[in-house]
Amino acid sequence: MPAGDRRSWTSVAGSGSSITSCCGRVPVTPSLVDASPASLAVARQLAREKNGLDRIDLVEGDFVRVAPEIDAADVVTLDRVVCCYPDVDGLVGRAAERTRTVLGLVLPRDR
C-alpha cells in the first residue's frame, strides 16, 4: 500500500482485540460495531492502552439495523457473531453491502 494510503476496516462484534491491536501500527481507519455496551467498554480500554482511542470509531448497536448509517469499508470482519446471530442471512447480507474489497468471518472453534 502506498505511503499515506489509508484503508478502512469495520469489525462487527467482539471486544475489538484484532482491530484495536492495529491502532497506530497500520494505515487503517477502524470502526467497531457491537450491540453490547460491555464489549465496547473492553474495546475502548484496549484502544486506550494502545494509544489509539482517538483513531477508532466505536458504534453501539445491532449491525443489521445501524449498517445503513455506517460508511462502506475496504475490509469488514464478522468476529464470532455468525454462529449466534438470529438472522445470519440478514447479517451477512448487510456486511456484504458495506464491504468494498474483503468480507471476513471469524468463527469460534467450538461451534
C-alpha positions as CSV (number, residue, x, y, z in Angstrom):
1,M,0.0,0.0,0.0
2,P,1.5,3.4,-0.9
3,A,2.5,5.7,1.9
4,G,-0.4,7.8,3.0
5,D,-3.0,5.5,1.5
6,R,-5.4,4.6,4.3
7,R,-7.8,1.7,4.2
8,S,-11.0,1.4,6.2
9,W,-11.9,-1.6,8.4
10,T,-15.1,-2.3,10.1
11,S,-15.3,-5.1,12.7
12,V,-18.7,-6.3,13.8
13,A,-19.0,-7.8,17.3
14,G,-16.4,-8.8,19.9
15,S,-14.1,-6.9,22.1
16,G,-12.2,-5.5,19.2
17,S,-8.9,-7.1,20.1
18,S,-8.0,-7.6,16.5
19,I,-9.0,-4.1,15.4
20,T,-7.5,-2.3,18.4
21,S,-4.2,-4.1,18.0
22,C,-3.6,-2.3,14.7
23,C,-4.3,1.2,16.1
24,G,-1.3,3.4,15.1
25,R,0.6,0.5,13.5
26,V,-1.0,0.1,10.1
27,P,-2.6,2.8,7.9
28,V,-6.2,1.9,8.6
29,T,-9.3,3.8,9.8
30,P,-11.0,1.3,12.1
31,S,-14.6,1.1,13.2
32,L,-16.1,-1.4,15.7
33,V,-19.8,-2.1,15.9
34,D,-21.3,-4.1,18.7
35,A,-24.7,-4.2,20.4
36,S,-23.1,-4.8,23.8
37,P,-22.0,-1.9,25.9
38,A,-19.8,-4.2,27.9
39,S,-17.9,-5.3,24.7
40,L,-17.5,-1.7,23.6
41,A,-16.1,-0.9,27.1
42,V,-13.5,-3.6,26.7
43,A,-12.7,-2.3,23.2
44,R,-12.4,1.3,24.4
45,Q,-10.0,0.2,27.1
46,L,-7.9,-1.9,24.7
47,A,-7.7,1.1,22.3
48,R,-6.8,3.4,25.2
49,E,-3.9,1.0,26.1
50,K,-2.7,1.1,22.5
51,N,-2.9,4.9,22.4
52,G,-5.4,4.5,19.6
53,L,-8.7,5.6,21.2
54,D,-8.7,8.8,19.1
55,R,-8.3,6.7,15.9
56,I,-11.2,4.2,16.3
57,D,-14.9,4.7,15.8
58,L,-16.9,2.7,18.3
59,V,-20.6,2.3,17.4
60,E,-23.1,0.8,19.8
61,G,-26.0,-1.0,18.1
62,D,-27.2,-4.0,16.2
63,F,-25.1,-4.0,12.9
64,V,-28.1,-5.1,10.8
65,R,-30.0,-2.0,12.0
66,V,-27.2,0.5,12.0
67,A,-25.4,-0.6,8.8
68,P,-27.1,2.0,6.6
69,E,-25.5,4.7,8.8
70,I,-22.0,3.3,8.5
71,D,-19.7,4.1,5.6
72,A,-18.7,1.2,3.4
73,A,-15.2,-0.2,4.3
74,D,-12.4,-1.8,2.4
75,V,-12.5,-4.7,4.9
76,V,-15.4,-5.9,7.0
77,T,-15.0,-8.7,9.5
78,L,-17.7,-10.5,11.4
79,D,-16.0,-11.5,14.6
80,R,-17.6,-14.6,16.1
81,V,-21.1,-13.4,15.5
82,V,-22.3,-15.5,12.5
83,C,-22.7,-18.6,14.8
84,C,-25.2,-17.0,17.1
85,Y,-26.9,-14.1,15.4
86,P,-30.6,-14.8,14.9
87,D,-30.8,-13.6,11.3
88,V,-27.5,-14.7,9.8
89,D,-28.6,-14.1,6.3
90,G,-29.5,-10.5,7.1
91,L,-26.2,-10.0,9.0
92,V,-24.0,-11.4,6.2
93,G,-26.1,-9.5,3.6
94,R,-25.7,-6.2,5.4
95,A,-22.0,-6.9,5.8
96,A,-21.6,-7.6,2.1
97,E,-23.4,-4.4,1.3
98,R,-20.9,-2.4,3.4
99,T,-17.8,-4.2,2.0
100,R,-15.7,-2.8,-0.8
101,T,-13.0,-5.4,-1.0
102,V,-12.9,-8.2,1.6
103,L,-15.5,-9.7,3.9
104,G,-14.0,-11.9,6.5
105,L,-15.6,-14.3,9.0
106,V,-14.1,-15.3,12.3
107,L,-15.7,-18.5,13.6
108,P,-15.3,-20.0,17.0
109,R,-13.6,-23.4,17.1
110,D,-16.1,-25.0,19.5
111,R,-19.3,-24.4,17.4
